[in-house]
Amino acid sequence: MSAKMIDRPAIPNRGHQKAYSQFQQEYCIISEYNMLRKQALPGIYVIPSAQNSLLWFGVLFVRQGVYQGGIFRFCIHIPEAFPDGGCPRVVFQSKTFHPMINPSTGEMDVKSGFHEWRKNVNHIWQVVQYIRRAFYKIETKAPLNQEASEMYEKNQEGFIENVQSCVKSSQERVYDPPPTDDQHYISFEPYDNEVHGQIRDAIFKGKENEEESSSLGLSWVQPGSLQPFSKPTS
């Protein structure tokens, strides 16, 4: 997947300086996404919306720990004033039982990790890393889900039971149709050799680069696997 300049409606009557600022913002966002790609964070996939560069779609595959097997979708909302302004907001799309995630809104407590967002010091890839780490190392300080926090501290059995229910629900919804017509929304479909076989072979043989593969708009999860673009076991 590669970032590209996003066309956004021009704001009238703001003068040439505003247009220049928007251009600079788009450049900053592309740079942020390229930095994220270079990190190659395992099990987490993120791409800017095709319709709004300030909205990024993401999905996290948890591979170990209490949330193992979970497939959690989220959105990153970048402030309008970016790269100035505050910390990006992270909102999970489905109900996720976690001390750091508001059970009503799905919003994650990101500010605890970035008390003061500093331009050219803090980057979006660090936010993505923070999201991933939160599912491997559980924090209960200043929780947004008080019930989850108390269970984690005092009732591990109950906490695990709720998490497992959450994980199961996320797996059952992995093939849900996209809630948006945005071309960059990350969606998956069951593996079909007639549809995906040739693309899969090209990916694993290295005959096509990442940009060419992603432009086809096809993703899959091999039956029995929780990893996208997964190889058959035999």
N, C-alpha and C positions, 0 to 999 in steps of 0.2 A: 504494500500500500504506500502511496506517496502523497504528499501534500500538494495542493495546487491553490492558485489564487482564487478566492471565492468572490463572485460577483454579488455585491450587496447594493440595494437601492441607494442612490446618492441623496444626501440630505440637502434640500434646496436652501438658497439664500444664506449659506454659511461661508462663502468665499473660497478662494484658492487654498488658504491655509488649512481649512478643514479637510479638503480633498487630499492634501499632502499628508495630513495626520492619519487619515484612513489608510492611505497607501503604506505609511510606515507601520501602522498597526498590523496590516496583513503580512508585511514582511517579518515582523516580530513573531507572529503566530506560526508562520511557516518555519522559521528558525527553531521555535520551541518544539514543533513536531519532529523536525529532523533530529534534534537533540534526544527526544524521547526514543526514536527509532534506534539510535546508536546504543542506547542502554540495553536493549534486548532483554527486558525484564521477563522472566519465564512465567507463562500461564496467564498473562494479562494482555489484552488486545484493545487498542484505542485508535480511533480515526476521527478527524474533524468532520462535521456535517457538510454535506454538499451544498446546503442551502444557507448555512450560517456558520461562519468560521469561529464564532464565539461559543458554539455548542459542539462538544466532542462526545461521541458514543464510545462506550467501553463494555467489555465483558471479562469477568475474572473466572478462571478455572482453578479451584483450590485443589492441590494435589496431595496434601498431607495435613495432619492435625485434626482438631475437632470438627472443622468445616470441610474435611476432605470429601470430594465429590460434588461440592457446590458449584453451580454455574450462575454467577450473579451479574446481572446487567446494571449499568449505572450510566449517568450522564455527568459530564463536567461542564459547568457553566462559568465561562470566563467573563470577568467584569467588563462593562462597556468601555471603561477608561484604560483598559490594558494597553501597555505594560504597567501603567500607573494603576492606582486603585488597590483594592484589597485582595485577599486570597480567593482563588476560584472556589466555587461551591460544588459539592459532589452530592448527587441525589441518586439513590438506588431506585430502580423502576418497579421492583416487586418487593413484597414484605420480606425483610431480612432481620432475623432475630440476632441482634448484636448490641452490646452495651454502647457503642459509639454511634449507633444509627437510630434516629428518631422514628419510633414505630408508626407515627401518624403521617409524617411527611416523607419519610425515606431519606431525609438529609443526613449526611454523615458529619461528625465533628472533625473538621479538618483544621480549624483554627488552633486547636490544642497543639498541633505539630508545627504551626506557622503563626506564632503570636503576632509577628509584625512582618507583613509581606514586603520584601525589599527588591526593587527592580534590579536586574542584572546579578542578583545574588540567589534569589529563589526562582525556581523554574517549574514548569508544569510536570516535567518528568519526575520531579521530587514528590509532587502530589500523587502521581500514579504509583510510585514506589510506596508511599505512605498508605494508600488504599490497600495494596497487596499485603503489606506487612501487618495491617490491622487484623487480618484473618488468620495469621499464623502466631502472632503474639497479642493476646487479648489484654486490653487496657480497660480499667474500670474507673479511672479518675474522672470526675465531672461527667458522668454518663448522661447520654440523651435518652437511653432506655433504662430506667431505674430498675424495672423488673429483671431484665437480663443481667444487669450488674449485680444485684443482690443474689440472684440464683448462682451466678458464677462464683461469688464469694462464699455462699453459705449452703448451696444445694447443687452440687456438681451434677448429680444424677438428673435432676430436673432441667438443668441448663442443657445438658447433652441431649436430652429427649426433645426439647424445643428446637435445638439446632438441627438435629437429624430430620425433624419434620420440615424445617425450613429448607434443608438440602434436598430432600426428596421432592418438594414442591418445585424447586428450581430446575431439577432434572426433568420433571414432567412437562415443564414449560419451555424447554430448550428449542422446540420446533414451532413455537407459537408464531403466527403471522406477524410481520412488523406492524407496530402501531403508527407508523408514519410512512409516507411515500418517499422519504429521503433516500437517495441512491447509496449513501454511505452507511446507512444503518446496518449493523452487523447482525446478519441472520444466518441460520443454519438449516439444513435439510438432511434427511436420512441419506446415507451413501447409496448412490445408484451408479453402477459401473458404466452403464451406457452414457450417462451424463458426465460423471466425474472421472472416469478411468483415465482418459487421455490427459486430462489436466493433472491428475495425481502423478502419473508417470513423468510428466514434464517437470513437476516440482521436485520430485525425489531424484531425478537424473540431472537436474541442474541445467536443463536445456532452455528454460525460460527464466528470466529474472523476476524478481518479486513484483515489480510494477506491472509487467505484462500479465502475470497470473491473476493479480487482484483486480485488474480491469475487466476480467471476465465476469466478475460479480457472483461467483459460485463458491460456497463454502460447505463443508460437510463434517459430520462426526461419524466415525466408523462405529457400527454396532458393537456394544460391549466396551467402548472407549469413551473417555470424557475429554479427549484432546482433539481440537479441530485439525483438519487435514491429516487425519490419522491413518496409519498404514494398517492393512489387514495383518492378522497374526500368522497366517499361513501362506 
